[in-house]
Structures are given as structure tokens and as C-alpha cells.
Amino acid sequence: MTTEQTFGFAPASTDAITDALVSFLTQRLKTEVAPDQELFKSGLVSSMFAMELVVHLEASYDIAIIGPELKLDNFRTIRAMTSLVERLREVEGLGAEGTGEDG
Amino acid sequence: MAEGLASEHARIGELVGDQPAEWDLAGELPEGLLRKLGAEGILCAQVPAVFGGLGARSQDNGELTAYTGSLCSSLRSIMTSQGIAAWTIQRFGDREQRRRYLAELTSGQLAAVAFSEPEAGSDLSAMRTLIRPAGDSIVIDGQKVWTTGARYADLLVVLGRYGDGAAAVVVPAEAPGVRVEPVTDPMGCRAAGHSHVRLDGVRLPASHVLGGGGQALSLLFTTALSYGRMSVAWGCVGIVRACLSAAASHAKRREQSGKPLAQHQLVARHLSELLIAEQVSTRVCEHASRCWDAGSADMVTAAVLAKHVSAGHAARSAATTVQVLASAGATDGHVAARAYRDAKLMEIIEGSSEICQLLLAEQALATVP
């Protein structure tokens, strides 16, 4: 998996992904959520919502979050999720491994 | 009925036949039959074709699960366990693990998933099973209870604590330090192979840890349980269908006071309630499967709703059916008697009715500002 590549095609803006996540979480959790706020440690995210979040990200950004990508570290904060989305979009966009086997 | 998986429906019907009563009385399923169904991909029909599975949609697998549940809830429980194991591996495993284990799970190897512990039932966050890294290996210590299907399983997917998060490990049942002790005389799903599992210093290569571990425990068990809830929900639809059919046939034929039972109004009401139960639980499961197949975030709540509604209907329908059949259904092994014992357990596993209600209450609160 690539972690440090630059975008080879028109990227979705990082801010747009972060903003969308801030508004999704704020709306669903009924409280202001900041991009760097710890979501799991604070007990803000219920077990149900953790899975909803994964499915929401997959559906919204046309990505598959599976295997090692499901590590807690990728979901600790909105910023962490934003970089996960960007990384996976890049992988999908390049048609690299990891796609096409979960349909 | 579903158009999908028609030959798998036929295959289950043919292999199961009229044996569920004997299996219930013996408290055991024939292992050869489980391996045969497993090798045909039927026990975890949603595994994508690229991994050797049938690639079924949730909707079609749901109808297959209901059909199995209408015949035998013990066999359906095995299907649920194998399906949860496959789904957990598909979701959390890395490329190599998905290839390897999903191929095994669709070629006759049987799997069970170990969640509950003596001190962690409804509150799975109290899990104590510990998975420790030790060089290129990991070591597991813990105790699991009521692991469905563990008695027959070749592979146990064990959930436990790992660092400050959690992990799921694929543990061969014959690995040194694993002890599987069947639950003696379970009240329902008597042949489903429920067992207590002890893990004492079980050492395995780190490659057995799905996705390298380090997931949030809540995400791990909610993901795994969501598949289980779908499967149990559809299995309960099957119980309700078996009840409806048994009660309606009996009420049509059996005469008392000079007319068929069905013409006694209080019995007729029971029949209407069974029909309502069958329709309501089918619809709520179809909705959940549609959410699942569409990849909608609503699937998480829809699965809880489907499980709660269907399990409640199954338990009430089974009690009603025993009432309608009376002495004709009151011997162990009979479809009504099995439904009565099996359905009650469905209100307990994969999130008790009370836990489902709490989760649904949270959902209710989330809909208002």
C-alpha cells in the first residue's frame, strides 16, 4: 500500500472531505466535532456508529475499507479519516491492487 | 420466494429431509452433511465468487437462511456461524488471509466465532481474552462461552484485546492450548454444537491475526454481529414460517366439537397472528437486506431492528403454535416443540431483546435535535 504518493490526477480537496465529515459527525452525534478531536477515546462514537461511519465513507467516496485499513488509528479523528479517504481514493483511481474483489 | 439460489434450496431440502427431529433428540448434526454443504459454499453464500463463494446478495442468502431455519434451527445456526466467520475475514483480513481462509471456508472447513465470555455477554466491551504479540508469534489466553458450532469447527475466529485496541485471530481448533467443551443439554438449537472454549497460552504465527490487529473492539464486534443479526433474523423468519404451516395444517384437519379447529374463532385468531408475524418479519428482513446490498449506513440499525422484530415474532409464534397443536406438538423433536425452545434462544443471542431495544432507543434519540 502506498502512503506517501502525490496525486497523479485531480484530487478531491482535503478540506472538502474534512468539512463533509465534520458536518456528518456533527449532525449524527448532535454535538460540535472538531477535526482533531479524539472520537473513540472520548466515548463519543458508539459501537453502532463506528460501523455506520465505515459504511458511510465507503458509499460516499466509492472506496473499500478492508483488512489493515480498518485499524483504529485510521478512525481516531476526522483528520485521520480524511487522509484514509484520500489514500484509498488514490489507490482506487490508479486501479491498483485491493479493488474489484469485494463486490 | 427468492429466484436466486434455487438449486441451493433444493440441495438443502434433499440433504436435510426429515432428519431434524432426530438431530434435535440426539443433540448432534452429522458432520459429513455440514462439510458437504460447506464445500458447496452454501453455509456462507455471500462470499464473493473470486474467493470461491456463491457471491449471493444478502436478500437471496436471507431467503436461503429462512428456508434452512424453517427445517432446522441447529443447522441454520451453523450457517450463521460460518457466515459471520467468512464476513469477518472478508472485512478485516488482508489480501492473503482473505484468499486463504475464504477458500477454506468454501471448501468444507467449518468455522465458529468466539465472542461471549463468562464476564462479557451483553457487554462485549468487558472482554478479557488477551492476544499478545511475541516476536513473529502471538499468544492467546482467555475463556469463551457458548460459542455456536465450536464443537464441529476446524477454525475458531477468536476476538480479544490487543494493545489498546482489539484483534480477531483465526485459531485452528487443534492448536496446542485450545480446549473445546460442548455445552451439555442446551435448551434450544440442541444440535448446533455450542461449546465453551479455553485458550491457554495458544501460540500462533502473527499471520493468523486478521489485518494485523489493532482495530477498535466496538467496530470489530459490531461488524461481525451485524452479519449475525441478519442471519438470525432471517432464521427466525424460517421458524415463523414453519410454525404458520404446522398450525394452519393442524387447524384445518383436526376436528373438535364437530368442526375443524380453524372454525373455532379463538383458534382462527391464532392463525391470523401467525400470518401477520410471517409477513412482518419477512418485510423487516427484506428491508435490512436491501440496506445491506445497497451498502447503506442504515444497514447497522436495520439489522438490529430485523433481528429484534423477527426474534420476538418467532418466540410468540412458537408459543402460539404449541398452543394450537396442543398434545400433537408437545413432544421433543416435533417442529412445534423445537420452534418453542429454539426461538426463545433467538431472543437472547446476537444482542438480547433488551440490548436491541437500547440500541433502537439510541436511534430514536438520534432522530431529534
Interface residues (C-beta under 8 A of the other chain):
Chain A: R28 K30 F40 V45 S46 S47 M48 A50 M51 E52 L53 V54 V55 H56 E58 A59 I66 G67 P68 E69 L70 K71 L72 D73 F75 E97 G98 E101 D102 G103
Chain B: P48 V50 F51 Q90 R91 F92 G93 D94 R95 Q97 R98 S125 D164 G165 L210 G211 G212 G214 Q215 A216 S218 L219 F221 T222 T223 S226 G295 S296 A297 M299 V300 T301 V304 L359 E362 Q363 A366 P369
